[in-house]
Structures are given as C-alpha cells and as structure tokens.
Amino acid sequence: MRTEQIRAYEPSHEELWLRCRVLSFLHTCYYDDVLVTKPRYDHPSVELVAVADGLVVGVLDVAVRGELATIETIAVHPDHQALGIATGLLDHALPQLRELGATEVDAWTREDPSALRWYSGQGFAETENYVHVYPSGEETAKAVLHTQGFAVVGAFLHAATASEPDLRAQFKRVYRCCRMQRPL
Ligand SMILES: CC(C)(COP(=O)(O)OP(=O)(O)OC[C@H]1O[C@@H](n2cnc3c(N)ncnc32)[C@H](O)[C@@H]1OP(=O)(O)O)[C@@H](O)C(=O)NCCC(=O)NCCS
C-alpha cells in the first residue's frame, strides 16, 4: 500500500529535501551535483514533495517561463523508487502548470537509463542534446588552454553532440545530455 502523501513544498522541508535529492542522485551521472540550499525561482513555479513517515522521499520542482514549464529537479529516494512516486508528483503538478499558462514541459537529463525510461514512459521525447565533459588529472590540461598564467586544475565543458565519439575516446567522464519534451 502506498503511504506517501504529495504536498506543496514548505521551507520547513528544506533539510529533508536536500537529503532526498543527494541520495537520489548518488548512483547517477549527477552524483557530484550536490546542493546545500534549495534553489529558488524568479519565475512562477510548482514545488512538490512526497512525504512518507515524516521523511521527504520524492521531490519535484518545475519553473514556468511563459508557455514552457521546465522540470528543474525530479528525484526519488532510492529506497522508494519504482513505486509510482515520480509519476504521482508529475500528475499532481500538471494541472497547476496548465493554470500557470504552460503548454509544453521539458527537462534536461543525462544518460541514466532509469531516468530516460521514466521520461519516455511519461510521454517525453528527446528534442535536443549536447555533451558534457569532466576532464580529470592530465586530461584537464589537454582540454583547456592555459591563459594568464593560470594552471587549470578542474573543468566542466559543453560540446556539440557531433564530437561525442572523439570525446569519449579521449576523456573518461563524458555524458550525453538530453532535452526531453512533451506537450502539457
Ligand atoms: C527517474 C526517477 C525520478 C523515477 O522515479 P520513480 O518514483 O522511481 O518513478 P516511478 O515509480 O513513477 O516510475 C518508475 C518505474 O516504476 C514503475 N512503477 C510505477 N508505479 C509502480 C508500482 N506501483 N509498482 C511497481 N512499479 C511501478 C513505472 O512503470 C516505471 O517503470 P519504467 O521505469 O520501466 O517505465 C528516479 O529513478 C530517480 O530519482 N532517479 C535518480 C534521479 C534522476 O535521475 N532524476 C532525473 C534526472 S534529472
């Protein structure tokens, strides 16, 4: 039996929201994309949490810019995945997004199979993509030109998808980033 409840995010949820997000991303391409404060939006937004036994087990933030609603965060605690929580959060959000004037919804995600499958199952299709590269160690100097006397010790790079095979041959940590989109 499902025990979680979907509610509007409140500031008192912040610590539990952050913990849910970091654990949800632990074994994904976003494992080191750690936040220590919850993002706030300059645009209208729908921010929901799924709560079970006093813990936040799922989070969904969607920001609306004109007619486009963008999923900024969707994450379900690993112990609570494949129970319909993300689907429940999205189902809850959709009417609110329509009321805010959105006609399309999109999200950027990387190549985690479970996330791509979930988006496809919800009617999203890939409409755009590019590549992210995180060079490490000696790869960094190879990727970044040194200027103004700086020694570059870390980098996060975007590239066109056409270069993906070359980049994968040269760098260990390369992700394809996909824009998933559907009508509302
Ligand atoms: C992607 C993610 C948000 C999906 O959340 P979720 O709550 O597990 O998703 P759901 O339960 O709604 O759907 C997942 C699967 O469970 C199935 N499912 C739904 N309800 C179910 C139920 N009651 N019993 C069993 N399976 C169920 C769905 O059919 C779906 O199957 P599919 O993946 O083969 O299509 C979650 O895996 C996650 O947090 N991943 C890490 C973070 C991430 O990658 N976020 C997106 C990138 S930005």
The ligand as an SDF file (V2000), in Angstrom:
LIG
                    3D

 48 50  0  0  0  0  0  0  0  0999 V2000
   13.8650    8.8550  -12.5190 C   0  0  0  0  0  0  0  0  0  0  0  0
   13.1630    8.8050  -11.1600 C   0  0  0  0  0  0  0  0  0  0  0  0
   12.8070   10.2200  -10.7410 C   0  0  0  0  0  0  0  0  0  0  0  0
   11.9000    7.9550  -11.2930 C   0  0  0  0  0  0  0  0  0  0  0  0
   11.2360    7.9680  -10.0150 O   0  0  0  0  0  0  0  0  0  0  0  0
   10.3030    6.7590   -9.5450 P   0  0  0  0  0  0  0  0  0  0  0  0
    9.4470    7.2320   -8.4250 O   0  0  0  0  0  0  0  0  0  0  0  0
   11.1240    5.5590   -9.3240 O   0  0  0  0  0  0  0  0  0  0  0  0
    9.4050    6.5910  -10.8500 O   0  0  0  0  0  0  0  0  0  0  0  0
    8.0340    5.7830  -10.9550 P   0  0  0  0  0  0  0  0  0  0  0  0
    7.9220    4.8340   -9.8370 O   0  0  0  0  0  0  0  0  0  0  0  0
    6.9480    6.7640  -11.1650 O   0  0  0  0  0  0  0  0  0  0  0  0
    8.3030    5.0230  -12.3070 O   0  0  0  0  0  0  0  0  0  0  0  0
    9.4580    4.1880  -12.3900 C   0  0  0  0  0  0  0  0  0  0  0  0
    9.0910    2.8100  -12.8680 C   0  0  0  0  0  0  0  0  0  0  0  0
    8.3220    2.1700  -11.8740 O   0  0  0  0  0  0  0  0  0  0  0  0
    7.1390    1.6520  -12.4610 C   0  0  0  0  0  0  0  0  0  0  0  0
    6.0880    1.7550  -11.4580 N   0  0  0  0  0  0  0  0  0  0  0  0
    5.2820    2.7960  -11.2510 C   0  0  0  0  0  0  0  0  0  0  0  0
    4.4160    2.5180  -10.2510 N   0  0  0  0  0  0  0  0  0  0  0  0
    4.7270    1.2880   -9.8310 C   0  0  0  0  0  0  0  0  0  0  0  0
    4.1990    0.4540   -8.8190 C   0  0  0  0  0  0  0  0  0  0  0  0
    3.1660    0.8360   -8.0440 N   0  0  0  0  0  0  0  0  0  0  0  0
    4.7880   -0.7430   -8.6360 N   0  0  0  0  0  0  0  0  0  0  0  0
    5.8190   -1.1310   -9.4040 C   0  0  0  0  0  0  0  0  0  0  0  0
    6.3460   -0.3930  -10.3940 N   0  0  0  0  0  0  0  0  0  0  0  0
    5.8020    0.7920  -10.6010 C   0  0  0  0  0  0  0  0  0  0  0  0
    6.8670    2.5590  -13.6250 C   0  0  0  0  0  0  0  0  0  0  0  0
    6.0890    1.8710  -14.6140 O   0  0  0  0  0  0  0  0  0  0  0  0
    8.2450    2.8350  -14.1140 C   0  0  0  0  0  0  0  0  0  0  0  0
    8.6910    1.8020  -14.9320 O   0  0  0  0  0  0  0  0  0  0  0  0
    9.7410    2.1280  -16.1050 P   0  0  0  0  0  0  0  0  0  0  0  0
   10.8840    2.8760  -15.4850 O   0  0  0  0  0  0  0  0  0  0  0  0
   10.1030    0.7970  -16.6110 O   0  0  0  0  0  0  0  0  0  0  0  0
    8.9780    2.9840  -17.0540 O   0  0  0  0  0  0  0  0  0  0  0  0
   14.0510    8.1140  -10.0980 C   0  0  0  0  0  0  0  0  0  0  0  0
   14.5480    6.9000  -10.6260 O   0  0  0  0  0  0  0  0  0  0  0  0
   15.2080    8.9520   -9.6140 C   0  0  0  0  0  0  0  0  0  0  0  0
   15.0710    9.7320   -8.6770 O   0  0  0  0  0  0  0  0  0  0  0  0
   16.3750    8.7710  -10.2340 N   0  0  0  0  0  0  0  0  0  0  0  0
   17.5650    9.4850   -9.7910 C   0  0  0  0  0  0  0  0  0  0  0  0
   17.4760   10.9670  -10.0520 C   0  0  0  0  0  0  0  0  0  0  0  0
   17.3040   11.2390  -11.5230 C   0  0  0  0  0  0  0  0  0  0  0  0
   17.8900   10.5560  -12.3530 O   0  0  0  0  0  0  0  0  0  0  0  0
   16.4680   12.2480  -11.8110 N   0  0  0  0  0  0  0  0  0  0  0  0
   16.1750   12.6290  -13.1800 C   0  0  0  0  0  0  0  0  0  0  0  0
   17.3320   13.2770  -13.8140 C   0  0  0  0  0  0  0  0  0  0  0  0
   17.1910   14.9830  -13.8500 S   0  0  0  0  0  0  0  0  0  0  0  0
  1  2  1  0
  2  3  1  0
  2  4  1  0
  2 36  1  0
  4  5  1  0
  5  6  1  0
  6  7  2  0
  6  8  1  0
  6  9  1  0
  9 10  1  0
 10 11  2  0
 10 12  1  0
 10 13  1  0
 13 14  1  0
 14 15  1  0
 15 16  1  0
 15 30  1  0
 16 17  1  0
 17 18  1  0
 17 28  1  0
 18 19  1  0
 18 27  1  0
 19 20  2  0
 20 21  1  0
 21 22  1  0
 21 27  2  0
 22 23  1  0
 22 24  2  0
 24 25  1  0
 25 26  2  0
 26 27  1  0
 28 29  1  0
 28 30  1  0
 30 31  1  0
 31 32  1  0
 32 33  2  0
 32 34  1  0
 32 35  1  0
 36 37  1  0
 36 38  1  0
 38 39  2  0
 38 40  1  0
 40 41  1  0
 41 42  1  0
 42 43  1  0
 43 44  2  0
 43 45  1  0
 45 46  1  0
 46 47  1  0
 47 48  1  0
M  END
$$$$
